[in-house]
Amino acid sequence: MTLAPEPLAGRMHLRPGVAPPAAIHSTRPDLLPRLAPGRRAGEMPALLGAVFTLCAAAHRLTAIAAIRAARGEPADDPAAAAQTLRLATAREQILRIGHDWPRLLRQDGRSDEGALLLRTCPLWRDDLPPADRLEALPVWLAHKWLGHTPADWLQRHDADPTGWATRWVEQTVRFGTPGALVRLLHQIGPAARTLATPGRSLRPAASDWALLGQAMADDPAFCARPHWHGQPADTGPWSRRADVDASTPPLDGTVWLRLVARLVEVLRLGAPDGADRLDHGACALGRGAGLAWCETARGLLVHRVQLDADGQRVQAWQVLAPTEWNFHPAGTLAHALAALRDTDPAQRDAAARLLAVAFDPCVEFEVRHA
């Protein structure tokens, strides 16, 4: 068999049924040690947005915040940053759900239908200001995805967070006119609900950021294989700071719940208080050093920067991305892939794909067989 050439951004190679750490192999390169040192700090936000294209807006915002923290400057318009992050994250989640899920899961022969719906989504209306696009989102969601108002859907979900989405799909298939999203969820639901993903969600407290920054500074390999208090952790819509005090259980026990968490987040971002949904911030770490973070569609993103004595040029820059947490060779996903060893080989590939889509890498993935 001829293997496809590696893309420049790298790829995640998944081997279902193989024990960690061999279940996941990443070829994702760390470009920053070559690109960042000696550059003007002001060039970095645009450069990082170009390097990390899938979450470009989040990388630009986080880079700006890290530079300001390193210089001892206050945050620049946090309300505007929150709105930019809200719009970018909602768009990214909708793009994954409407376009990538059908394409990657290979379950729906009409996989283009979901992508066509995106053309009508107001979040891509460049003729409208961001606030107007977000204000129009709930109506689009009600008509194109839910068959309910988002507020009604969320009320039912919050009353039964582990069961409502399943009932909604089954009721829509039985009594309604299911669209592309409901049909896909109906097809993958039985398998997704049986794929267990018990993990350890990453939710740093306010007092933890300096510790995380120190770990990044002390260990050059930390950003490639991060750990929290000595253990791998996972990050995503199921681990938001906004949900720390929620009385509902986290949506992280199965692939199904992790997929539902992504849908739920779109609805929460479109709500009137959606700008408060995603945590972001920055802190100084010492002379010329700064740390900044934000919650993105895939999970927690962290930048650490060390500037020169004048605060104008970069000495070092590190990025700790969600993909490195979620595709850690000893993490939640790796153990879930290993658990497929007793799965029927005919179903193993589809199960591995479901797992990968639930954890959502920012690069391509490939399922290989042992």
Secondary structure in CASP SS format (residue, H / E / C, confidence):
PFRMAT SS
TARGET T0000
AUTHOR 0000-0000-0000
METHOD secondary structure of the structure
MODEL  1
M C 1.00
T C 1.00
L C 1.00
A C 1.00
P C 1.00
E C 1.00
P C 1.00
L C 1.00
A C 1.00
G C 1.00
R E 1.00
M E 1.00
H E 1.00
L E 1.00
R C 1.00
P C 1.00
G C 1.00
V C 1.00
A C 1.00
P C 1.00
P C 1.00
A C 1.00
A C 1.00
I E 1.00
H E 1.00
S E 1.00
T C 1.00
R C 1.00
P C 1.00
D C 1.00
L C 1.00
L H 1.00
P H 1.00
R H 1.00
L H 1.00
A C 1.00
P C 1.00
G C 1.00
R C 1.00
R E 1.00
A H 1.00
G H 1.00
E H 1.00
M H 1.00
P H 1.00
A H 1.00
L H 1.00
L H 1.00
G H 1.00
A H 1.00
V H 1.00
F C 1.00
T H 1.00
L H 1.00
C H 1.00
A H 1.00
A H 1.00
A H 1.00
H H 1.00
R H 1.00
L H 1.00
T H 1.00
A H 1.00
I H 1.00
A H 1.00
A H 1.00
I H 1.00
R H 1.00
A H 1.00
A H 1.00
R C 1.00
G C 1.00
E C 1.00
P C 1.00
A C 1.00
D C 1.00
D C 1.00
P H 1.00
A H 1.00
A H 1.00
A H 1.00
A H 1.00
Q H 1.00
T H 1.00
L H 1.00
R H 1.00
L H 1.00
A H 1.00
T H 1.00
A H 1.00
R H 1.00
E H 1.00
Q H 1.00
I H 1.00
L H 1.00
R H 1.00
I H 1.00
G H 1.00
H H 1.00
D H 1.00
W H 1.00
P H 1.00
R H 1.00
L H 1.00
L H 1.00
R C 1.00
Q C 1.00
D C 1.00
G C 1.00
R C 1.00
S C 1.00
D H 1.00
E H 1.00
G H 1.00
A H 1.00
L H 1.00
L H 1.00
L H 1.00
R C 1.00
T C 1.00
C C 1.00
P H 1.00
L H 1.00
W H 1.00
R C 1.00
D C 1.00
D C 1.00
L C 1.00
P C 1.00
P H 1.00
A H 1.00
D H 1.00
R H 1.00
L H 1.00
E H 1.00
A H 1.00
L H 1.00
P H 1.00
V H 1.00
W H 1.00
L H 1.00
A H 1.00
H H 1.00
K H 1.00
W H 1.00
L H 1.00
G C 1.00
H C 1.00
T C 1.00
P H 1.00
A H 1.00
D H 1.00
W H 1.00
L H 1.00
Q H 1.00
R H 1.00
H H 1.00
D H 1.00
A H 1.00
D C 1.00
P C 1.00
T C 1.00
G C 1.00
W H 1.00
A H 1.00
T H 1.00
R H 1.00
W H 1.00
V H 1.00
E H 1.00
Q H 1.00
T H 1.00
V H 1.00
R H 1.00
F H 1.00
G C 1.00
T C 1.00
P C 1.00
G C 1.00
A H 1.00
L H 1.00
V H 1.00
R H 1.00
L H 1.00
L H 1.00
H H 1.00
Q H 1.00
I H 1.00
G H 1.00
P H 1.00
A H 1.00
A H 1.00
R H 1.00
T H 1.00
L C 1.00
A E 1.00
T C 1.00
P C 1.00
G C 1.00
R C 1.00
S E 1.00
L C 1.00
R C 1.00
P C 1.00
A C 1.00
A H 1.00
S H 1.00
D H 1.00
W H 1.00
A H 1.00
L H 1.00
L H 1.00
G H 1.00
Q H 1.00
A H 1.00
M H 1.00
A H 1.00
D H 1.00
D C 1.00
P C 1.00
A C 1.00
F C 1.00
C C 1.00
A C 1.00
R C 1.00
P C 1.00
H C 1.00
W E 1.00
H C 1.00
G C 1.00
Q E 1.00
P C 1.00
A C 1.00
D E 1.00
T C 1.00
G C 1.00
P H 1.00
W H 1.00
S H 1.00
R C 1.00
R H 1.00
A H 1.00
D H 1.00
V C 1.00
D C 1.00
A C 1.00
S C 1.00
T C 1.00
P C 1.00
P C 1.00
L C 1.00
D C 1.00
G C 1.00
T E 1.00
V H 1.00
W H 1.00
L H 1.00
R H 1.00
L H 1.00
V H 1.00
A H 1.00
R H 1.00
L H 1.00
V H 1.00
E H 1.00
V H 1.00
L H 1.00
R H 1.00
L H 1.00
G C 1.00
A C 1.00
P C 1.00
D C 1.00
G H 1.00
A H 1.00
D H 1.00
R C 1.00
L C 1.00
D C 1.00
H E 1.00
G E 1.00
A E 1.00
C E 1.00
A E 1.00
L E 1.00
G E 1.00
R C 1.00
G C 1.00
A E 1.00
G E 1.00
L E 1.00
A E 1.00
W E 1.00
C E 1.00
E E 1.00
T C 1.00
A C 1.00
R C 1.00
G C 1.00
L E 1.00
L E 1.00
V E 1.00
H E 1.00
R E 1.00
V E 1.00
Q E 1.00
L E 1.00
D C 1.00
A C 1.00
D C 1.00
G C 1.00
Q C 1.00
R E 1.00
V E 1.00
Q E 1.00
A E 1.00
W E 1.00
Q E 1.00
V E 1.00
L E 1.00
A C 1.00
P H 1.00
T H 1.00
E H 1.00
W H 1.00
N H 1.00
F C 1.00
H C 1.00
P C 1.00
A C 1.00
G C 1.00
T H 1.00
L H 1.00
A H 1.00
H H 1.00
A H 1.00
L H 1.00
A H 1.00
A H 1.00
L H 1.00
R H 1.00
D H 1.00
T C 1.00
D C 1.00
P H 1.00
A H 1.00
Q H 1.00
R H 1.00
D H 1.00
A H 1.00
A H 1.00
A H 1.00
R H 1.00
L H 1.00
L H 1.00
A H 1.00
V H 1.00
A H 1.00
F H 1.00
D C 1.00
P C 1.00
C C 1.00
V C 1.00
E E 1.00
F E 1.00
E E 1.00
V E 1.00
R C 1.00
H C 1.00
A C 1.00
END
